[in-house]
Amino acid sequence: MHSPTTPEPVDTTRAGDARHTIATSSAAPGAIAVVSIHAQDMDATLEALGLPALRVGEVRLADLLGVDRGLAARWSQDRVDITPHGGRHLVRRLSDELERVGLRRADAFDPVAMYPEASSVVEARMLDALARAASPRAIDLLLDQPRRWSGVDEDAPDDQLADGAALGRLIHPPLLVAVGAPNVGKSTLVNALAGRSVSIVADEPGVTRDSVGVVLELDGLAVHYLDTPGIADAGDNLGRDAQRAARGALAIADLVLVCNDATAPAPDPSSLPLRVGTPVLRIATRADLGEAQGGHDARVCAVRGEGLAELAAAVRAALVPDAALGDPRPWRFWAPPNPRP
């Protein structure tokens, strides 16, 4: 670590209520973190922190308050980003040092400070959501939100707005869990939807001994897809553990695919440990074996690629209905997602 002269406390009156925000996630730290410094008199703040003078658009390697070395980049008159290494302990030390010298930590997201190029708070929030949105279908909807919110009170009641619970899934991928008896083609199905091998496939039952997760894009919607072991595969401790994990996933799923052979009757999901109101799609897999019996919501043959587009559309519609996508009213897209129980 570095030990240059310790910075003197910042004159926050001169610096214009100088503050800092940790722009990168503490939940999934990477090799490099980003800490944003905001101040009305940025030149005075940089001088007080011992950082080099920077013109707007300039990037320089700098000592970061004796905690680390990294880049300092000035993006606007009142914002500079510094980039320490991303370890939680080091970032916390840097944040503590910034607070010690007078730059309070702003825990709440300040969209205007983060996106000074935005012409309104809604536009700043939109730019932030656009950077995080996982689904292609979110893009046009988000880009149109500043126009839709023009003249609308941000505190408008939910019944005057588009369905935020459904549309929020365009930003935060929902959880889709696939279940079914052993050897009915669940692993072949997820491999076909992914376009690559993500789950082991074999002719004998019991090959999938643990849940396999992958992020898929289905009809423009990104989902966390969980392929679970066959529901009868619990003959040993490993199988029982896998079953418990699968049932735990079902309890928080946003959508469940119940799979069985096309020639068998549509499965009954009533015995599954689902939340009340969790949508279920009953999928007839291996449709090449014969005509599906009634009651299925979709019919697929993964090895031939048949029915996959229709299944993807059905999944998207169950999670983000056409009515929500086509609703011309504004969407409170900055609201946090509904927590799972």
Residue frames as qw, qx, qy, qz and C-alpha x, y, z in Angstrom:
[[0.000, 0.888, 0.461, 0.000, 0.00, 0.00, 0.00],
 [0.387, 0.524, -0.006, 0.758, 1.01, 3.63, -0.41],
 [0.445, -0.691, -0.416, 0.389, 1.65, 6.21, 2.31],
 [0.308, 0.461, 0.075, 0.829, 1.99, 9.75, 0.90],
 [0.035, -0.056, 0.367, -0.928, 1.05, 12.86, 2.79],
 [0.048, 0.503, 0.844, -0.181, -2.39, 12.46, 4.36],
 [0.033, 0.535, 0.386, 0.751, -4.91, 14.82, 2.72],
 [0.062, 0.063, 0.443, -0.892, -6.30, 17.65, 4.78],
 [0.270, 0.537, 0.751, -0.271, -10.08, 17.76, 5.33],
 [0.198, 0.405, 0.528, 0.720, -11.96, 19.21, 2.37],
 [0.146, 0.248, 0.263, -0.921, -13.61, 22.60, 2.81],
 [0.223, 0.425, 0.863, 0.155, -17.10, 21.37, 1.85],
 [0.166, 0.806, 0.293, -0.487, -18.44, 24.92, 1.75],
 [0.076, 0.650, -0.466, -0.596, -15.95, 25.79, -0.98],
 [0.099, -0.133, 0.925, 0.343, -16.24, 22.37, -2.62],
 [0.550, 0.010, -0.276, -0.788, -20.03, 22.53, -2.81],
 [0.820, -0.160, 0.360, -0.415, -21.19, 19.69, -0.53],
 [0.361, 0.479, -0.780, -0.180, -18.56, 17.29, -1.87],
 [0.816, -0.133, 0.439, -0.350, -19.59, 13.63, -1.69],
 [0.140, 0.381, -0.858, -0.316, -18.75, 10.23, -3.16],
 [0.876, 0.069, 0.165, -0.447, -20.67, 7.20, -4.36],
 [0.365, -0.278, 0.864, 0.207, -19.48, 3.63, -4.93],
 [0.576, 0.386, -0.239, -0.680, -20.68, 3.01, -8.48],
 [0.497, 0.207, -0.821, -0.188, -19.81, -0.69, -8.72],
 [0.811, -0.377, -0.251, -0.369, -21.67, -3.51, -7.00],
 [0.235, -0.558, 0.716, -0.346, -20.47, -4.78, -3.63],
 [0.883, -0.018, 0.335, -0.327, -22.48, -7.99, -4.18],
 [0.912, 0.260, 0.212, 0.236, -20.28, -9.11, -7.08],
 [0.168, -0.868, 0.286, 0.369, -16.96, -7.25, -6.85],
 [0.840, 0.514, -0.007, 0.172, -14.60, -7.35, -9.82],
 [0.745, 0.034, -0.086, 0.660, -10.93, -6.62, -10.38],
 [0.183, 0.164, -0.022, 0.969, -11.54, -2.87, -10.57],
 [0.051, -0.700, -0.644, 0.305, -14.05, -0.72, -8.68],
 [0.166, 0.518, 0.235, 0.806, -15.39, 2.71, -9.60],
 [0.259, -0.623, -0.503, 0.540, -15.87, 5.43, -6.99],
 [0.208, 0.691, 0.335, 0.607, -17.48, 8.67, -8.19],
 [0.299, -0.379, -0.326, 0.813, -16.62, 12.00, -6.58],
 [0.087, 0.761, 0.489, 0.418, -19.14, 14.84, -6.92],
 [0.337, -0.551, -0.246, 0.723, -18.44, 18.46, -6.02],
 [0.297, 0.920, 0.250, -0.051, -19.48, 21.87, -7.31],
 [0.084, 0.899, -0.425, -0.055, -15.90, 23.16, -7.01],
 [0.994, 0.050, -0.017, 0.098, -14.11, 20.08, -8.30],
 [0.529, 0.618, -0.347, 0.467, -10.75, 21.83, -8.72],
 [0.285, -0.645, 0.458, -0.541, -10.65, 22.67, -5.02],
 [0.911, -0.239, 0.215, -0.257, -11.72, 19.14, -4.10],
 [0.901, 0.329, -0.174, 0.223, -9.04, 17.50, -6.26],
 [0.259, 0.667, -0.438, 0.545, -6.40, 19.74, -4.74],
 [0.533, -0.544, 0.406, -0.505, -7.54, 18.96, -1.20],
 [0.974, -0.072, 0.161, -0.140, -7.53, 15.21, -1.91],
 [0.390, -0.573, 0.630, 0.350, -4.02, 15.30, -3.36],
 [0.709, 0.387, 0.567, 0.163, -5.32, 14.19, -6.75],
 [0.354, -0.059, 0.370, 0.857, -3.91, 15.72, -9.95],
 [0.337, 0.514, 0.093, -0.784, -5.67, 18.64, -11.60],
 [0.385, 0.221, 0.843, 0.304, -7.82, 17.29, -14.41],
 [0.301, 0.187, -0.254, -0.900, -9.52, 18.88, -17.38],
 [0.767, 0.227, 0.363, -0.478, -12.93, 17.53, -18.39],
 [0.868, 0.455, -0.145, -0.135, -12.28, 14.39, -20.45],
 [0.274, 0.656, -0.670, 0.212, -8.78, 13.85, -19.03],
 [0.949, -0.290, -0.105, -0.066, -7.67, 10.57, -17.43],
 [0.231, 0.701, -0.596, 0.315, -4.52, 10.18, -15.31],
 [0.763, -0.168, -0.579, 0.231, -2.89, 7.59, -13.09],
 [0.179, -0.702, 0.239, -0.646, -2.92, 8.84, -9.51],
 [0.225, 0.005, -0.837, 0.500, -2.32, 7.95, -5.91],
 [0.463, -0.538, -0.481, -0.514, -5.73, 7.45, -4.27],
 [0.492, -0.732, 0.120, -0.455, -5.44, 8.98, -0.78],
 [0.114, -0.560, 0.783, -0.246, -2.64, 6.61, 0.19],
 [0.793, -0.021, 0.493, -0.357, -4.95, 3.58, -0.10],
 [0.769, 0.246, 0.541, 0.236, -4.17, 2.46, -3.65],
 [0.027, -0.414, 0.407, 0.814, -3.13, 3.65, -7.08],
 [0.445, 0.482, 0.751, 0.083, -5.55, 3.85, -9.97],
 [0.213, 0.381, 0.422, 0.795, -7.01, 6.04, -12.66],
 [0.070, 0.587, 0.418, -0.689, -8.73, 9.35, -12.05],
 [0.199, 0.333, 0.639, 0.664, -11.07, 10.45, -14.87],
 [0.143, 0.398, 0.302, -0.854, -12.99, 13.72, -15.03],
 [0.244, 0.427, 0.813, 0.312, -16.28, 13.33, -16.92],
 [0.011, -0.837, -0.392, -0.383, -17.83, 16.74, -16.22],
 [0.045, 0.685, -0.261, 0.678, -17.23, 19.91, -14.27],
 [0.517, -0.516, 0.378, -0.569, -18.59, 18.33, -11.08],
 [0.961, -0.135, 0.179, -0.160, -17.77, 14.61, -11.41],
 [0.231, 0.624, -0.746, -0.016, -14.54, 12.62, -11.24],
 [0.976, -0.128, -0.082, -0.158, -14.33, 8.81, -11.15],
 [0.068, -0.659, 0.744, -0.088, -11.45, 7.02, -9.44],
 [0.906, 0.118, -0.328, -0.240, -10.71, 3.32, -10.00],
 [0.342, -0.567, 0.722, -0.201, -9.11, 1.41, -7.13],
 [0.250, 0.085, -0.957, -0.116, -8.71, -2.35, -7.15],
 [0.559, -0.311, -0.365, -0.676, -12.06, -3.99, -6.53],
 [0.441, -0.144, -0.830, 0.312, -11.60, -5.92, -3.28],
 [0.383, -0.769, -0.452, -0.239, -14.34, -5.15, -0.75],
 [0.615, -0.588, -0.212, 0.480, -11.89, -4.35, 2.04],
 [0.424, -0.045, 0.177, 0.887, -9.85, -1.95, -0.08],
 [0.059, -0.554, -0.450, -0.699, -12.92, -0.14, -1.45],
 [0.502, -0.762, -0.409, -0.006, -14.28, 0.21, 2.09],
 [0.584, -0.416, -0.080, 0.692, -10.94, 1.67, 3.26],
 [0.247, 0.199, 0.307, 0.897, -10.98, 4.18, 0.41],
 [0.266, -0.685, -0.487, -0.473, -14.58, 5.15, 1.17],
 [0.587, -0.682, -0.326, 0.289, -13.73, 5.58, 4.86],
 [0.498, -0.213, 0.063, 0.838, -10.77, 7.78, 3.95],
 [0.049, 0.434, 0.414, 0.798, -12.92, 9.93, 1.66],
 [0.436, -0.758, -0.441, -0.201, -15.44, 10.36, 4.48],
 [0.628, -0.489, -0.220, 0.563, -12.66, 11.21, 6.93],
 [0.328, -0.104, 0.151, 0.927, -11.53, 14.12, 4.77],
 [0.216, 0.385, 0.241, -0.864, -15.07, 15.44, 4.35],
 [0.407, 0.115, -0.587, -0.690, -16.63, 13.74, 1.32],
 [0.627, -0.021, 0.574, -0.526, -19.78, 12.16, 2.69],
 [0.101, 0.009, 0.942, 0.320, -20.86, 8.88, 1.17],
 [0.567, 0.162, -0.023, -0.807, -24.11, 9.20, -0.80],
 [0.351, -0.008, 0.935, -0.040, -25.69, 5.75, -0.46],
 [0.553, 0.597, 0.489, -0.316, -28.85, 6.67, -2.36],
 [0.541, 0.264, 0.526, 0.601, -28.54, 6.67, -6.14],
 [0.070, 0.720, 0.074, -0.687, -28.28, 10.22, -7.46],
 [0.689, 0.453, 0.509, 0.248, -29.29, 9.91, -11.11],
 [0.272, 0.961, 0.029, 0.045, -28.61, 13.53, -12.04],
 [0.306, -0.797, 0.497, 0.155, -25.08, 13.37, -10.59],
 [0.668, -0.124, 0.694, 0.236, -24.38, 10.05, -12.29],
 [0.473, 0.447, 0.605, 0.458, -25.78, 11.17, -15.67],
 [0.083, -0.583, -0.111, 0.801, -25.12, 14.92, -15.99],
 [0.012, -0.055, 0.610, 0.791, -25.89, 14.74, -19.71],
 [0.022, -0.523, -0.848, -0.082, -29.55, 13.93, -18.98],
 [0.072, -0.384, -0.163, -0.906, -32.12, 16.70, -19.39],
 [0.635, -0.465, -0.012, -0.617, -34.38, 15.46, -16.57],
 [0.447, -0.383, 0.741, -0.322, -34.42, 13.12, -13.58],
 [0.879, 0.213, 0.334, -0.264, -36.53, 10.63, -15.53],
 [0.698, 0.651, -0.298, -0.001, -34.03, 10.64, -18.39],
 [0.003, 0.633, -0.727, 0.264, -31.17, 10.07, -15.95],
 [0.671, -0.143, 0.647, -0.333, -33.03, 7.15, -14.41],
 [0.867, 0.447, 0.071, -0.210, -33.74, 5.83, -17.89],
 [0.454, 0.701, -0.544, 0.079, -30.04, 5.90, -18.82],
 [0.275, -0.449, 0.788, -0.319, -29.19, 4.00, -15.64],
 [0.792, 0.109, 0.500, -0.333, -31.92, 1.40, -16.29],
 [0.752, 0.610, -0.180, -0.174, -30.85, 1.07, -19.91],
 [0.199, 0.649, -0.721, 0.134, -27.32, 0.20, -18.81],
 [0.335, -0.244, 0.840, -0.350, -28.66, -2.56, -16.53],
 [0.796, 0.220, 0.149, -0.543, -31.58, -3.94, -18.54],
 [0.461, -0.246, 0.835, 0.173, -31.01, -7.57, -19.49],
 [0.546, 0.436, 0.715, 0.027, -33.72, -7.92, -22.16],
 [0.229, 0.096, 0.469, 0.847, -33.70, -6.51, -25.71],
 [0.103, -0.675, -0.646, -0.341, -37.42, -5.79, -25.41],
 [0.353, -0.720, -0.346, 0.488, -36.63, -3.23, -22.70],
 [0.417, -0.089, 0.192, 0.884, -34.72, -0.88, -24.98],
 [0.019, -0.437, -0.448, -0.779, -37.47, 0.85, -26.94],
 [0.443, -0.727, -0.516, -0.094, -39.77, 0.99, -23.92],
 [0.543, -0.550, -0.186, 0.607, -37.12, 2.64, -21.77],
 [0.322, 0.049, 0.262, 0.909, -36.09, 5.11, -24.45],
 [0.153, -0.550, -0.498, -0.652, -39.70, 6.30, -24.71],
 [0.441, -0.576, -0.615, 0.308, -40.21, 6.80, -20.96],
 [0.209, -0.272, -0.139, 0.929, -39.04, 10.46, -20.74],
 [0.215, -0.163, -0.436, -0.858, -41.68, 11.37, -23.32],
 [0.476, -0.452, -0.722, -0.218, -44.37, 9.34, -21.56],
 [0.450, -0.496, -0.525, 0.525, -43.60, 10.92, -18.18],
 [0.139, 0.153, 0.079, 0.975, -43.72, 14.46, -19.56],
 [0.397, -0.314, -0.096, -0.857, -46.46, 16.25, -17.63],
 [0.783, -0.333, -0.494, -0.180, -47.23, 13.19, -15.47],
 [0.438, -0.732, 0.373, -0.366, -46.79, 13.32, -11.70],
 [0.374, 0.367, -0.841, 0.133, -44.13, 10.82, -10.54],
 [0.220, -0.046, 0.801, -0.555, -46.39, 10.00, -7.58],
 [0.638, 0.043, -0.313, -0.703, -49.27, 8.98, -9.85],
 [0.748, -0.184, 0.543, -0.335, -51.12, 5.90, -8.50],
 [0.318, -0.225, 0.873, 0.293, -50.18, 2.54, -9.94],
 [0.495, 0.483, 0.719, -0.063, -53.57, 2.08, -11.61],
 [0.358, 0.887, 0.038, -0.291, -52.75, 5.04, -13.87],
 [0.016, -0.705, 0.655, 0.270, -49.46, 3.52, -15.01],
 [0.739, 0.294, -0.570, -0.205, -48.31, 0.52, -17.04],
 [0.929, -0.352, -0.086, -0.073, -47.83, -2.80, -15.21],
 [0.021, 0.819, -0.551, 0.163, -44.51, -2.26, -13.44],
 [0.720, -0.335, 0.597, -0.119, -44.39, -5.76, -11.92],
 [0.871, 0.352, 0.329, 0.096, -44.49, -7.36, -15.38],
 [0.502, 0.830, -0.122, 0.211, -42.33, -4.81, -17.20],
 [0.353, -0.804, 0.473, -0.077, -39.75, -4.87, -14.41],
 [0.880, -0.098, 0.447, 0.125, -38.85, -8.36, -15.58],
 [0.669, 0.705, 0.013, 0.235, -37.34, -6.76, -18.69],
 [0.050, 0.840, -0.434, 0.323, -34.68, -5.22, -16.42],
 [0.372, -0.442, 0.761, -0.294, -34.39, -7.92, -13.74],
 [0.484, 0.133, -0.785, -0.363, -34.51, -11.41, -15.34],
 [0.780, -0.293, 0.177, -0.524, -37.21, -13.63, -13.81],
 [0.242, -0.332, 0.910, -0.061, -36.62, -17.19, -12.60],
 [0.811, 0.173, -0.272, -0.488, -37.98, -19.99, -14.80],
 [0.382, -0.355, 0.839, -0.153, -37.80, -23.54, -13.37],
 [0.690, 0.199, -0.535, -0.445, -38.23, -26.67, -15.51],
 [0.460, -0.256, 0.782, -0.335, -39.41, -29.85, -13.75],
 [0.818, 0.206, -0.283, -0.457, -40.59, -33.28, -14.80],
 [0.952, -0.198, 0.232, -0.017, -40.01, -37.00, -14.51],
 [0.420, -0.517, 0.609, 0.432, -36.56, -38.43, -15.35],
 [0.331, -0.047, 0.792, 0.511, -35.65, -38.92, -19.00],
 [0.379, 0.722, 0.565, -0.126, -38.39, -36.81, -20.57],
 [0.534, 0.526, 0.270, 0.604, -36.03, -34.49, -22.44],
 [0.227, -0.949, -0.151, 0.158, -35.65, -31.53, -20.05],
 [0.496, -0.558, 0.343, 0.569, -31.88, -31.35, -20.57],
 [0.447, 0.262, 0.609, 0.601, -32.22, -31.67, -24.33],
 [0.072, 0.873, 0.453, 0.167, -34.76, -28.87, -24.24],
 [0.290, -0.901, 0.038, 0.321, -32.56, -26.40, -22.34],
 [0.525, -0.266, 0.509, 0.628, -29.61, -27.21, -24.62],
 [0.344, 0.519, 0.613, 0.486, -31.78, -26.51, -27.66],
 [0.065, -0.952, -0.299, -0.021, -33.06, -23.23, -26.22],
 [0.425, -0.771, 0.218, 0.422, -29.52, -22.17, -25.30],
 [0.644, 0.737, -0.195, -0.060, -28.10, -23.16, -28.66],
 [0.311, 0.569, -0.717, 0.255, -25.23, -24.95, -26.92],
 [0.726, -0.226, -0.644, 0.085, -24.61, -27.75, -24.44],
 [0.181, -0.579, 0.383, -0.696, -25.31, -26.55, -20.90],
 [0.726, -0.270, 0.453, -0.441, -26.77, -29.76, -19.45],
 [0.110, -0.280, 0.939, 0.165, -25.68, -33.42, -19.75],
 [0.776, 0.185, -0.073, -0.598, -27.92, -35.58, -21.92],
 [0.002, 0.245, -0.967, -0.075, -28.14, -39.39, -21.90],
 [0.550, -0.163, -0.632, -0.521, -30.71, -42.09, -22.62],
 [0.516, -0.314, -0.762, 0.233, -30.81, -43.44, -19.09],
 [0.338, -0.855, -0.215, -0.331, -32.67, -41.62, -16.30],
 [0.696, -0.676, -0.067, 0.235, -30.85, -39.95, -13.44],
 [0.676, 0.291, 0.012, 0.677, -27.99, -38.36, -15.43],
 [0.012, -0.656, 0.061, -0.752, -28.90, -34.82, -14.34],
 [0.592, -0.346, -0.638, 0.350, -28.08, -35.04, -10.62],
 [0.232, -0.475, -0.295, 0.796, -28.15, -31.33, -9.84],
 [0.310, 0.868, 0.336, -0.195, -29.94, -28.23, -11.05],
 [0.540, 0.072, 0.331, 0.771, -28.34, -26.52, -14.05],
 [0.081, 0.851, 0.298, -0.425, -28.78, -22.76, -14.40],
 [0.435, 0.120, 0.419, 0.788, -28.29, -20.61, -17.49],
 [0.203, 0.595, 0.166, -0.760, -29.42, -17.18, -18.67],
 [0.376, 0.320, 0.749, 0.441, -31.48, -17.48, -21.85],
 [0.230, 0.282, -0.066, -0.929, -33.11, -14.96, -24.14],
 [0.215, 0.368, 0.900, 0.088, -36.62, -16.14, -25.01],
 [0.147, 0.759, 0.542, 0.331, -38.59, -13.96, -27.42],
 [0.160, 0.689, -0.058, 0.705, -36.61, -10.89, -26.37],
 [0.593, -0.718, 0.108, -0.348, -36.88, -11.60, -22.63],
 [0.347, 0.430, -0.764, 0.333, -33.82, -12.64, -20.60],
 [0.819, -0.452, -0.051, -0.351, -34.64, -15.31, -18.01],
 [0.159, -0.485, 0.834, -0.209, -32.73, -17.28, -15.39],
 [0.850, 0.059, -0.355, -0.385, -33.57, -20.83, -16.55],
 [0.338, -0.453, 0.779, -0.272, -33.11, -23.64, -14.03],
 [0.751, 0.126, -0.572, -0.303, -33.13, -27.22, -15.33],
 [0.551, -0.482, 0.538, -0.417, -33.82, -29.49, -12.34],
 [0.028, -0.191, 0.980, 0.056, -33.18, -33.22, -11.85],
 [0.490, -0.250, -0.700, -0.456, -35.99, -35.65, -12.58],
 [0.495, -0.500, 0.214, -0.678, -38.50, -35.49, -9.75],
 [0.959, -0.217, -0.094, -0.156, -38.12, -39.24, -9.08],
 [0.689, 0.402, -0.433, 0.420, -34.32, -39.07, -8.80],
 [0.337, -0.725, 0.345, -0.491, -33.85, -39.23, -5.03],
 [0.938, -0.093, -0.333, -0.023, -32.38, -42.67, -4.40],
 [0.714, -0.086, -0.341, 0.606, -29.30, -41.49, -2.50],
 [0.313, -0.678, -0.266, 0.610, -28.16, -38.56, -0.40],
 [0.189, -0.184, 0.357, 0.896, -26.96, -36.64, -3.47],
 [0.090, -0.413, -0.717, -0.554, -30.32, -37.16, -5.15],
 [0.297, -0.732, -0.590, 0.167, -32.23, -36.08, -2.05],
 [0.293, -0.528, -0.044, 0.796, -30.11, -32.94, -1.74],
 [0.078, 0.038, 0.532, 0.842, -30.77, -32.12, -5.38],
 [0.185, -0.582, -0.740, -0.281, -34.50, -32.62, -4.85],
 [0.306, -0.717, -0.410, 0.474, -34.52, -30.27, -1.87],
 [0.213, -0.348, 0.212, 0.888, -32.70, -27.63, -3.90],
 [0.021, -0.263, -0.689, -0.675, -35.15, -28.06, -6.78],
 [0.249, -0.696, -0.673, -0.024, -38.15, -27.68, -4.47],
 [0.301, -0.615, -0.191, 0.704, -36.60, -24.58, -2.95],
 [0.111, -0.111, 0.432, 0.888, -36.28, -23.10, -6.44],
 [0.120, -0.485, -0.762, -0.412, -39.91, -23.94, -7.22],
 [0.272, -0.701, -0.555, 0.356, -41.01, -22.01, -4.14],
 [0.125, -0.679, 0.009, 0.724, -39.54, -18.79, -5.54],
 [0.371, 0.163, 0.666, 0.627, -40.04, -19.38, -9.28],
 [0.273, 0.388, 0.009, -0.880, -41.70, -16.74, -11.44],
 [0.767, 0.310, -0.240, -0.508, -42.74, -19.38, -13.99],
 [0.543, -0.268, 0.795, -0.027, -42.64, -23.18, -14.00],
 [0.598, 0.337, -0.554, -0.470, -42.38, -25.48, -17.01],
 [0.700, -0.160, 0.652, -0.243, -43.79, -28.94, -16.22],
 [0.387, 0.489, -0.649, -0.437, -42.43, -31.33, -18.84],
 [0.688, -0.061, 0.713, -0.122, -43.42, -34.82, -19.92],
 [0.266, -0.011, 0.810, 0.522, -43.44, -36.99, -23.03],
 [0.350, 0.095, -0.282, -0.888, -45.83, -35.92, -25.75],
 [0.504, -0.137, -0.775, -0.354, -47.63, -39.28, -25.66],
 [0.278, -0.304, -0.780, 0.470, -48.45, -38.99, -21.94],
 [0.135, -0.848, -0.493, -0.139, -51.35, -37.00, -20.49],
 [0.110, 0.742, -0.160, 0.641, -50.64, -33.39, -19.54],
 [0.463, -0.057, -0.689, 0.555, -49.01, -33.33, -16.07],
 [0.401, -0.814, -0.372, -0.195, -50.83, -32.12, -12.97],
 [0.362, 0.463, -0.384, 0.712, -48.77, -29.40, -11.20],
 [0.532, -0.700, -0.123, -0.460, -51.00, -29.30, -8.09],
 [0.877, -0.408, -0.156, 0.202, -48.54, -31.33, -5.98],
 [0.595, 0.351, -0.156, 0.706, -45.63, -28.97, -6.63],
 [0.399, -0.621, -0.381, 0.557, -44.57, -26.54, -3.84],
 [0.280, 0.450, 0.284, 0.799, -45.46, -23.36, -5.73],
 [0.041, 0.218, 0.320, -0.921, -46.43, -19.93, -4.51],
 [0.352, 0.642, 0.637, -0.240, -50.06, -19.08, -4.99],
 [0.364, 0.869, 0.071, -0.327, -50.52, -17.56, -8.43],
 [0.274, -0.511, 0.655, 0.484, -47.27, -18.84, -9.96],
 [0.723, 0.476, -0.157, -0.476, -47.96, -19.41, -13.67],
 [0.601, -0.206, 0.761, 0.130, -47.34, -22.89, -15.05],
 [0.592, 0.496, -0.391, -0.500, -46.84, -24.04, -18.65],
 [0.814, -0.092, 0.571, -0.060, -47.31, -27.75, -19.35],
 [0.260, 0.668, -0.556, -0.421, -44.85, -28.77, -22.05],
 [0.957, 0.157, 0.235, -0.064, -45.14, -31.86, -24.27],
 [0.122, -0.704, 0.626, 0.313, -41.50, -32.78, -24.97],
 [0.250, -0.173, 0.906, 0.296, -40.18, -35.28, -27.55],
 [0.608, 0.431, 0.190, -0.639, -43.09, -34.56, -29.87],
 [0.404, 0.431, -0.701, -0.400, -41.46, -36.77, -32.49],
 [0.142, -0.063, 0.969, -0.190, -42.67, -39.81, -30.49],
 [0.007, -0.475, -0.855, -0.211, -46.27, -39.23, -31.52],
 [0.170, -0.647, -0.298, -0.681, -49.28, -36.97, -31.23],
 [0.041, 0.145, -0.596, 0.789, -49.59, -35.13, -27.92],
 [0.210, -0.569, -0.793, 0.046, -52.56, -35.83, -25.73],
 [0.073, -0.811, -0.277, -0.510, -54.73, -32.87, -24.74],
 [0.555, -0.801, -0.196, 0.108, -54.06, -30.31, -22.06],
 [0.661, -0.175, 0.065, 0.727, -50.53, -29.22, -22.98],
 [0.059, 0.902, 0.101, -0.415, -49.71, -25.56, -23.44],
 [0.274, 0.767, -0.491, -0.309, -46.83, -26.16, -25.87],
 [0.962, 0.083, 0.255, 0.055, -45.47, -29.07, -27.91],
 [0.096, 0.848, -0.487, -0.184, -41.77, -29.29, -28.80],
 [0.969, 0.089, 0.034, 0.227, -39.21, -31.57, -30.37],
 [0.296, -0.872, 0.266, 0.286, -35.91, -30.21, -29.17],
 [0.618, -0.214, 0.598, 0.464, -33.70, -32.45, -31.35],
 [0.426, 0.500, 0.578, 0.484, -35.46, -31.16, -34.48],
 [0.132, -0.076, -0.049, 0.987, -35.93, -27.62, -33.25],
 [0.224, -0.481, -0.640, -0.556, -39.71, -27.87, -33.61],
 [0.446, -0.748, -0.472, -0.140, -41.90, -25.69, -31.42],
 [0.564, -0.240, -0.294, 0.733, -39.02, -23.82, -29.76],
 [0.049, 0.228, 0.105, 0.967, -40.02, -20.38, -31.07],
 [0.502, -0.528, -0.439, -0.526, -43.61, -20.98, -30.00],
 [0.696, -0.457, -0.463, 0.303, -42.45, -22.07, -26.54],
 [0.396, -0.041, -0.155, 0.904, -40.24, -18.99, -26.21],
 [0.187, -0.378, -0.248, -0.872, -43.20, -16.76, -27.13],
 [0.640, -0.541, -0.495, -0.231, -45.43, -18.53, -24.60],
 [0.629, -0.315, -0.389, 0.594, -42.83, -18.06, -21.85],
 [0.189, 0.105, -0.015, 0.976, -42.44, -14.37, -22.62],
 [0.367, -0.453, -0.372, -0.722, -46.21, -13.84, -22.74],
 [0.679, -0.507, -0.529, 0.048, -46.69, -15.60, -19.40],
 [0.567, -0.342, -0.271, 0.699, -44.07, -13.38, -17.74],
 [0.017, -0.383, 0.043, 0.923, -44.48, -10.11, -19.66],
 [0.460, 0.544, 0.699, -0.060, -47.91, -10.13, -21.33],
 [0.328, 0.414, 0.453, 0.719, -48.61, -8.41, -24.64],
 [0.172, -0.882, -0.397, -0.189, -50.99, -6.05, -22.83],
 [0.513, -0.746, 0.013, 0.425, -48.14, -4.75, -20.66],
 [0.531, -0.083, 0.406, 0.739, -45.76, -4.38, -23.61],
 [0.173, 0.502, 0.537, 0.656, -48.36, -2.49, -25.61],
 [0.246, -0.822, -0.453, 0.242, -49.57, -0.22, -22.80],
 [0.391, 0.659, 0.060, 0.640, -48.86, 3.40, -23.89],
 [0.423, -0.889, -0.046, -0.173, -48.90, 4.74, -20.31],
 [0.143, 0.731, -0.590, 0.310, -45.68, 5.57, -18.42],
 [0.889, -0.158, -0.416, 0.111, -43.89, 2.86, -16.48],
 [0.393, -0.850, 0.309, -0.166, -42.34, 3.45, -13.04],
 [0.875, 0.312, -0.342, 0.142, -39.25, 1.56, -14.16],
 [0.213, 0.569, -0.571, 0.552, -37.00, 2.83, -11.35],
 [0.731, -0.454, 0.212, -0.463, -39.09, 1.11, -8.64],
 [0.159, -0.416, 0.894, -0.055, -37.28, -1.88, -7.05],
 [0.517, -0.023, -0.768, -0.379, -38.46, -5.33, -8.17],
 [0.769, -0.429, 0.007, -0.474, -41.03, -7.11, -6.08],
 [0.119, -0.496, 0.839, -0.191, -39.11, -9.26, -3.56],
 [0.673, -0.052, -0.701, -0.228, -39.62, -13.02, -3.68],
 [0.715, -0.595, 0.082, -0.358, -40.97, -14.50, -0.44]]
